[in-house]
Amino acid sequence: MRVIASVVIFASVAASCSAWARDEIIVSVVRGETSVRAATVYELDSDDLLDIRATSLSDALSRAPSASLQTNSRGETLAFFRGAGERQTALFFDGASLNIPWDNRLDIALVPSRAAAQISTTPGVSSVLYGANTSGGVIDINPVSANTTTSFDVQGGEGGFLDGGAVFSGGGESWRGVAAAGFTHREGATLTRDANIAFSQADSSLRTNTDLSRLNGFARLETELGRNHSLSASILAIDVDYGIAPEGHLDPGDNSVRFWRYPKSRHIVGVINATIRPTDDLSIRNAVWVQQFNQTIESYSSGQYAQIDDLQTDSDRTYGARVVAENTAGVHLLRGVVTIVDARHRQTDVAFTNGVAPDVAPPPDRFHRRTVSVGGEYELSRGVTRLSLGVSGDFLQTLDTGGRPEAGDFATWNLIGGIEHELDDRWSIAFSAGRKTRLPTQRELFGTAIDRFLINPDLKAESAILIEAPVRYADDRLSFTVAPFTNLSTNTIDQRNVIVDNLNLRQRINLRGSRNFGVEVFGEASLTERLSVAGNLTAMRLRRLPENDALDERFLSERPQVLARASLSYVHPNGLRGSVEAQYRGRAFSLDQNNVFIPLARSTSFNAEISYGFSLADSAVNIFLRADNFTDTLIEPQLGLPVSGRVIRGGLRVSAP
């Protein structure tokens, strides 16, 4: 297995490739902002999404260099870039922040890919225009527009998987619009034959309690108000009913296993974007959004999921607004931004007695926070050299703590800079650095997660020094980037296990910090007119600083030291296509109930696909057969929660002319 892993890594470096990294791009925040010019940005467009048959944001991000995905014990699928935590990563959709402020994250497996035209990630130094909590990176989703081709698609596979939907576009002289809708159903996640699940697993083929039903819809209207003004309005709605796998390495008798279901998880976000151009050199872009998130958590007494012990209902309402002014004067570019996010969280915890709810539910706990970010950036372009500088401040007001002890307000600052220089028409070098911060969330400060966590209102904000120095090459047949990076973190927020009244609880704590040194290699190459190779490699050494000079193990949980991907694709002129892909996940560690780091399994998995495209009655038809993890390899991102085993699926897509 190690020999195979070495071949995969070598192929990634030798080919210097990735389907994600066709170009370094300029990413929109409010449909037009830019990231730091010297930073590394990865793009996945609508064609790429079709190629990998993505049905959710998590499917797409699994191809991103440096992205490590895992589904935690709450059932949330999260992305870690370059070893940074998921709460350090900002997620945007059509200019609006999608993360739920209560915990500053979102289950990316629930976000449908059908509504996305382009997904971009910035794992390093991102623009201050993105606002607070971006020390771990940015995920930016641009939705489908009125120019999108009308289409219908459906696919099905093992585990009772069925997914389908359609996209429609059109419009008149003044307004144009697009609408997308879809559904996903799954009886359960497939279970690899090598999964080491000692508890809470009765079925040998499907993982316990991993069924899912999802409905989603998206609509967007666009118009031009004269030559210099534009306006758009969009809405995204997601409704999900699903279960989560219990941690299979834990004995249910020690009261530490989550037997949870989400009978209701509903997410709706509406966004209005407006652009005003008073002069040719000045533009003012505005985005306002409203986000409503409701979920119900049922906690059961055992893995039979027959008797409810506790019920938690959450309601989150978020209002956001961002105003960006941009002025160009010759080789100089100046931007200023103000972002305000006001978030309210209401939570009701109901304890059942022998499976019976009380006659009167307790009153909800109410939480309220407001975040304000103010910043500015300057860019200078002189010939083949570009310089960028930025500074911002983030201010958090804790307005209501649900009766918990006060945590006070927070104020942090961010500073970024970068320089990019083109050596010739093929080679370029860059350097970017910055100080970015991440504020603690109210869930980390005050949340108990149905008696699973001990609160800690004394948490401090994290800060990180980010440094990156990419070297880039591109010609007609080969493009690659080699990007050494460093992340020096202070007050890193992690967790520990504590015993309180004979109960094993978790608690968020501040560590002294951590140090991460690594390198990314990515790109793609055309071997022949029909054959291409692509891949990426991320290797890093991430360690936390010792606490009180202790010589304890200094790992951070679930952070693989190496991630690699290599793919080979063939395209025939008659419409036949084929691809094979290898993915390697290196050594990582997970913290057990005794605060001991346990090594997770290394893994090398393989995916393959064959497809055929043809025309039928003026429509383009594509049929495919795909096998993910066809070797049925054990992939273990976290103790007791392995990734799905082999999944074979097939489907078709029909596009209008």
ROTORDREN-291958 format. One record per residue (C-alpha): x, y negated, z negated. Coordinates in steps of 0.02 Angstrom, whole numbers, padded with zeros to 5 digits, always signed. Example, Ala and Ser with C-alpha at 12.3 -4.5 7.8 and 13.67 -1.06 7.14 Angstrom:
BEGIN
+00615+00225-00390 +00684+00053-00357 
This chain:
BEGIN
+00000+00000+00000 +00142-00121-00037 +00218-00083+00132 +00054-00127+00216 +00042-00287+00112 +00218-00336+00164 +00172-00311+00347 +00020-00422+00326 +00121-00559+00244 +00259-00546+00374 +00132-00556+00515 +00057-00713+00438 +00224-00799+00429 +00290-00739+00595 +00134-00789+00690 +00119-00948+00585 -00066-00952+00610 -00243-00976+00548 -00411-00989+00633 -00446-01127+00509 -00300-01235+00556 -00317-01281+00737 -00280-01462+00698 -00255-01577+00552 -00412-01682+00560 -00492-01836+00489 -00631-01783+00372 -00790-01884+00346 -00853-01920+00172 -00997-02037+00209 -00988-01985+00392 -00832-02085+00426 -00715-02089+00276 -00542-02017+00297 -00429-01911+00191 -00249-01961+00155 -00165-01956+00325 -00017-01857+00261 -00124-01727+00171 -00164-01555+00238 -00342-01535+00298 -00423-01377+00369 -00573-01372+00484 -00700-01239+00530 -00823-01288+00666 -00988-01211+00722 -00903-01093+00845 -00790-01026+00707 -00941-00999+00595 -01021-00894+00732 -00861-00795+00760 -00854-00737+00579 -01044-00712+00566 -01053-00821+00411 -01220-00828+00322 -01164-00934+00175 -01032-01060+00126 -00937-00925+00032 -00920-00822+00193 -00843-00972+00279 -00724-01021+00139 -00656-00844+00126 -00557-00888+00284 -00481-01048+00216 -00295-01046+00174 -00262-01049-00015 -00446-01017-00056 -00474-00880-00185 -00657-00832-00205 -00735-00738-00349 -00907-00706-00421 -00905-00732-00608 -01008-00655-00748 -01142-00789-00722 -01163-00729-00542 -01089-00889-00469 -00973-00873-00320 -00836-01004-00338 -00684-01059-00237 -00511-01096-00309 -00389-01192-00199 -00203-01173-00236 -00245-01105-00407 -00348-01255-00461 -00511-01228-00555 -00680-01240-00469 -00734-01390-00573 -00586-01485-00501 -00655-01465-00325 -00785-01585-00255 -00919-01519-00136 -01005-01638-00014 -01148-01615+00108 -01190-01755+00231 -01103-01880+00116 -01192-01823-00044 -01110-01733-00189 -01182-01556-00203 -01102-01503-00367 -01224-01503-00513 -01150-01633-00634 -01202-01533-00789 -01061-01411-00748 -00984-01494-00593 -00997-01339-00485 -01119-01244-00375 -01138-01063-00322 -01071-01075-00144 -01146-00906-00097 -01318-00987-00104 -01277-01128+00020 -01329-01072+00196 -01201-01093+00335 -01337-01112+00467 -01358-01296+00420 -01172-01332+00442 -01089-01397+00601 -00917-01421+00523 -00836-01373+00357 -00674-01455+00306 -00565-01426+00154 -00427-01532+00078 -00332-01428-00052 -00204-01562-00098 -00205-01751-00111 -00378-01810-00059 -00440-01986-00030 -00495-02088-00181 -00652-02126-00081 -00719-01955-00130 -00742-02014-00310 -00713-01919-00472 -00656-01741-00505 -00555-01702-00348 -00388-01647-00423 -00417-01472-00356 -00474-01522-00182 -00625-01567-00077 -00750-01465+00024 -00844-01574+00149 -00991-01508+00251 -01055-01604+00401 -01229-01539+00445 -01296-01494+00615 -01352-01645+00717 -01481-01681+00850 -01353-01627+00982 -01352-01450+00914 -01409-01312+01033 -01575-01232+00992 -01544-01052+00940 -01611-00897+00851 -01509-00765+00761 -01535-00608+00657 -01421-00478+00580 -01437-00329+00464 -01329-00201+00378 -01290-00092+00229 -01360-00126+00057 -01528-00173+00132 -01451-00332+00203 -01557-00435+00323 -01526-00615+00375 -01609-00721+00508 -01656-00896+00557 -01669-01028+00692 -01610-01203+00735 -01714-01326+00837 -01663-01497+00902 -01743-01633+01005 -01806-01810+01001 -01863-01963+01097 -01793-02132+01144 -01774-02202+00969 -01764-02050+00854 -01675-01883+00870 -01692-01738+00752 -01638-01562+00706 -01717-01430+00595 -01648-01264+00533 -01728-01127+00430 -01676-00955+00375 -01696-00810+00255 -01580-00682+00175 -01625-00520+00088 -01514-00393+00004 -01558-00240-00101 -01385-00239-00179 -01198-00260-00153 -01110-00102-00093 -00993-00019-00217 -00819+00039-00168 -00776+00218-00212 -00624+00161-00313 -00717+00039-00424 -00672+00068-00606 -00839+00029-00688 -00855+00119-00853 -01019+00041-00911 -01185-00027-00846 -01178+00063-00678 -01301+00202-00638 -01305+00199-00447 -01151+00260-00355 -01185+00162-00195 -01254-00010-00245 -01192-00121-00386 -01315-00138-00530 -01431-00289-00523 -01361-00371-00366 -01519-00391-00262 -01551-00560-00180 -01690-00651-00087 -01656-00824-00014 -01759-00948+00088 -01682-01109+00152 -01724-01254+00263 -01640-01410+00329 -01700-01561+00428 -01613-01719+00488 -01673-01874+00581 -01554-01997+00664 -01574-02165+00749 -01470-02310+00814 -01532-02481+00756 -01456-02587+00892 -01276-02577+00950 -01194-02595+00779 -01309-02507+00656 -01362-02327+00626 -01475-02235+00504 -01504-02053+00461 -01606-01956+00335 -01582-01772+00291 -01652-01644+00170 -01584-01474+00119 -01691-01350+00020 -01635-01181-00051 -01746-01060-00148 -01667-00901-00219 -01717-00754-00329 -01571-00642-00376 -01484-00535-00506 -01303-00534-00561 -01189-00387-00592 -01146-00352-00775 -00962-00343-00820 -00929-00159-00796 -00775-00147-00907 -00867-00204-01064 -00961-00090-01183 -01140-00158-01199 -01135-00111-01382 -01020-00257-01427 -01153-00388-01379 -01039-00474-01255 -01113-00418-01089 -01228-00530-00989 -01381-00439-00925 -01450-00586-00828 -01570-00620-00687 -01615-00782-00598 -01799-00762-00553 -01798-00943-00494 -01656-01049-00428 -01712-01197-00323 -01601-01333-00253 -01662-01483-00153 -01557-01632-00098 -01611-01780+00008 -01485-01901+00083 -01498-02067+00175 -01346-02132+00268 -01338-02308+00340 -01196-02394+00433 -01189-02582+00464 -01057-02666+00572 -01064-02856+00549 -00911-02875+00661 -00802-02762+00768 -00672-02756+00628 -00789-02734+00479 -00904-02589+00438 -01007-02553+00283 -01064-02375+00256 -01192-02326+00127 -01256-02160+00063 -01392-02132-00067 -01455-01964-00124 -01572-01877-00243 -01540-01699-00299 -01657-01585-00395 -01598-01418-00463 -01709-01300-00562 -01666-01126-00623 -01729-00996-00744 -01613-00870-00827 -01683-00711-00901 -01568-00622-01024 -01608-00438-01054 -01567-00322-01197 -01487-00187-01089 -01438-00136-00914 -01613-00065-00887 -01676-00245-00867 -01840-00199-00950 -01850-00309-01105 -01811-00495-01109 -01713-00558-01260 -01693-00740-01211 -01754-00859-01078 -01667-01019-01022 -01745-01147-00906 -01640-01286-00832 -01693-01443-00740 -01562-01560-00665 -01604-01725-00580 -01461-01823-00502 -01462-01994-00418 -01309-02047-00320 -01253-02196-00215 -01093-02240-00126 -01046-02399-00034 -00887-02406+00071 -00823-02563+00157 -00687-02547+00289 -00593-02688+00375 -00463-02675+00513 -00336-02812+00548 -00211-02759+00680 -00101-02622+00606 -00181-02643+00435 -00334-02552+00370 -00417-02587+00204 -00556-02488+00120 -00652-02514-00041 -00777-02397-00123 -00901-02395-00267 -00987-02232-00316 -01119-02210-00450 -01190-02041-00503 -01325-02035-00636 -01369-01858-00696 -01497-01790-00818 -01502-01611-00879 -01649-01536-00974 -01631-01363-01050 -01751-01254-01147 -01692-01097-01237 -01827-00974-01291 -01788-00824-01403 -01902-00673-01380 -01951-00549-01517 -01959-00369-01456 -01982-00434-01280 -02123-00552-01328 -02110-00741-01305 -02158-00855-01451 -02329-00938-01447 -02251-01110-01436 -02091-01144-01340 -01962-01256-01425 -01937-01432-01358 -01804-01451-01223 -01629-01517-01258 -01596-01673-01154 -01428-01727-01086 -01384-01882-00985 -01221-01942-00908 -01169-02075-00786 -01008-02079-00684 -00943-02234-00597 -00794-02232-00479 -00713-02387-00405 -00567-02378-00285 -00475-02446-00136 -00356-02386+00000 -00233-02468+00118 -00163-02395+00279 -00022-02460+00388 +00010-02390+00562 +00168-02436+00654 +00202-02332+00809 +00230-02151+00759 +00232-02187+00572 +00080-02206+00459 +00078-02255+00276 -00068-02241+00154 -00092-02297-00026 -00243-02286-00140 -00297-02319-00320 -00459-02288-00412 -00538-02278-00584 -00668-02154-00647 -00781-02197-00793 -00897-02073-00880 -01034-02128-00999 -01107-01991-01109 -01281-02060-01139 -01371-01912-01219 -01295-01754-01294 -01450-01651-01333 -01426-01670-01520 -01245-01610-01515 -01101-01710-01590 -01052-01864-01489 -00907-01840-01369 -00882-02024-01327 -00848-02100-01157 -00704-02064-01039 -00599-02175-00926 -00465-02110-00807 -00365-02175-00660 -00302-02102-00496 -00159-02151-00382 -00117-02078-00211 +00005-02112-00071 +00069-02032+00087 +00177-02055+00240 +00170-01964+00406 +00298-01975+00547 +00293-01899+00721 +00466-01839+00771 +00411-01807+00950 +00256-01746+01042 +00267-01577+00953 +00343-01600+00781 +00286-01708+00636 +00331-01719+00453 +00232-01790+00307 +00238-01818+00121 +00095-01855+00002 +00085-01871-00186 -00042-01927-00312 -00111-01924-00487 -00288-01855-00493 -00400-01822-00643 -00545-01711-00691 -00673-01759-00823 -00746-01626-00939 -00925-01577-00900 -01068-01584-01023 -01087-01396-01012 -00905-01376-01064 -00930-01499-01207 -01102-01444-01268 -01163-01287-01177 -01188-01122-01268 -01245-01015-01117 -01375-00919-01218 -01262-00894-01370 -01110-00846-01263 -01005-01004-01294 -00951-01106-01443 -00961-01293-01408 -00809-01407-01410 -00850-01595-01405 -00665-01638-01426 -00613-01589-01250 -00502-01711-01155 -00494-01751-00971 -00370-01656-00863 -00240-01745-00758 -00130-01677-00619 +00020-01736-00519 +00001-01668-00341 +00145-01665-00216 +00144-01597-00039 +00270-01604+00105 +00201-01521+00264 +00298-01493+00425 +00188-01472+00580 +00215-01407+00755 +00092-01397+00900 +00101-01360+01086 -00016-01279+01211 +00015-01101+01148 +00071-01116+00967 +00028-01223+00817 +00083-01201+00638 +00110-01294+00475 +00227-01255+00331 +00171-01349+00175 +00269-01337+00012 +00164-01401-00134 +00173-01434-00320 +00036-01459-00450 +00089-01520-00623 -00063-01518-00737 -00087-01590-00912 -00228-01549-01035 -00283-01405-00924 -00457-01347-00977 -00464-01159-01002 -00554-01044-01123 -00518-00925-01266 -00614-00789-01358 -00660-00821-01541 -00752-00719-01672 -00893-00811-01762 -01009-00715-01881 -00953-00550-01802 -00997-00615-01629 -00869-00625-01490 -00890-00799-01415 -00794-00901-01287 -00741-01082-01309 -00671-01213-01191 -00503-01282-01248 -00367-01398-01183 -00201-01314-01147 -00041-01416-01146 -00039-01401-00959 +00019-01293-00815 +00149-01294-00677 +00117-01229-00501 +00249-01218-00363 +00200-01143-00197 +00201-01145-00008 +00070-01125+00127 +00101-01064+00304 -00040-01066+00431 -00073-01085+00617 -00116-00988+00774 -00034-00926+00934 -00093-00875+01107 +00004-00717+01152 -00077-00702+01324 -00224-00781+01412 -00339-00656+01326 -00247-00610+01166 -00220-00724+01016 -00157-00703+00838 -00199-00806+00685 -00167-00803+00499 -00111-00891+00341 -00006-00862+00187 -00011-00946+00018 +00120-00898-00111 +00132-00985-00279 +00200-00971-00454 +00072-01037-00577 +00107-01037-00764 +00036-01131-00911 +00153-01218-01033 +00182-01123-01197 +00073-01174-01343 +00166-01223-01502 +00327-01149-01433 +00248-00976-01433 +00325-00846-01319 +00156-00778-01264 +00105-00733-01087 +00075-00894-00992 -00040-00842-00851 -00199-00929-00798 -00346-00812-00772 -00390-00746-00599 -00259-00843-00499 -00178-00729-00367 +00007-00760-00337 -00009-00720-00151 -00152-00736-00028 -00128-00687+00154 -00232-00660+00308 -00188-00604+00486 -00304-00575+00633 -00287-00518+00813 -00422-00566+00940 -00454-00512+01119 -00573-00596+01241 -00618-00517+01409 -00689-00622+01553 -00845-00511+01564 -00901-00569+01390 -00828-00428+01285 -00733-00481+01129 -00645-00387+00991 -00550-00432+00834 -00464-00349+00686 -00415-00438+00526 -00311-00395+00372 -00325-00486+00206 -00204-00467+00061 -00235-00519-00119 -00082-00518-00232 -00056-00496-00418 -00172-00588-00537 -00223-00568-00718 -00388-00576-00813 -00413-00612-00997 -00498-00474-01096 -00600-00485-01255 -00442-00477-01362 -00359-00626-01274 -00240-00508-01184 -00201-00534-00999 -00240-00376-00899 -00166-00357-00724 -00292-00346-00583 -00273-00231-00434 -00178-00292-00282 -00275-00259-00123 -00259-00254+00067 -00426-00246+00157 -00472-00241+00341 -00616-00311+00444 -00657-00277+00626 -00786-00336+00752 -00838-00304+00932 -00962-00416+01024 -01033-00443+01197 -01104-00603+01270 -01213-00618+01425 -01346-00728+01504 -01531-00684+01506 -01666-00796+01581 -01555-00951+01568 -01515-00913+01385 -01349-00858+01311 -01360-00693+01214 -01227-00623+01100 -01237-00454+01013 -01110-00392+00886 -01060-00249+00772 -00949-00292+00623 -00867-00192+00483 -00806-00288+00330 -00682-00198+00217 -00700-00045+00327 -00566+00047+00227 -00677+00029+00071 -00533-00048-00028 -00553-00101-00209 -00543-00292-00217 -00541-00353-00397 -00545-00542-00422 -00601-00522-00605 -00609-00381-00732 -00765-00275-00712 -00830-00374-00562 -00760-00300-00401 -00802-00366-00228 -00919-00267-00115 -00854-00110-00034 -00873-00068+00150 -01014-00161+00237 -01063-00124+00417 -01184-00246+00499 -01244-00293+00671 -01351-00424+00752 -01385-00544+00894 -01397-00729+00932 -01495-00812+01072 -01455-00992+01121 -01560-01102+01233 -01478-01185+01384 
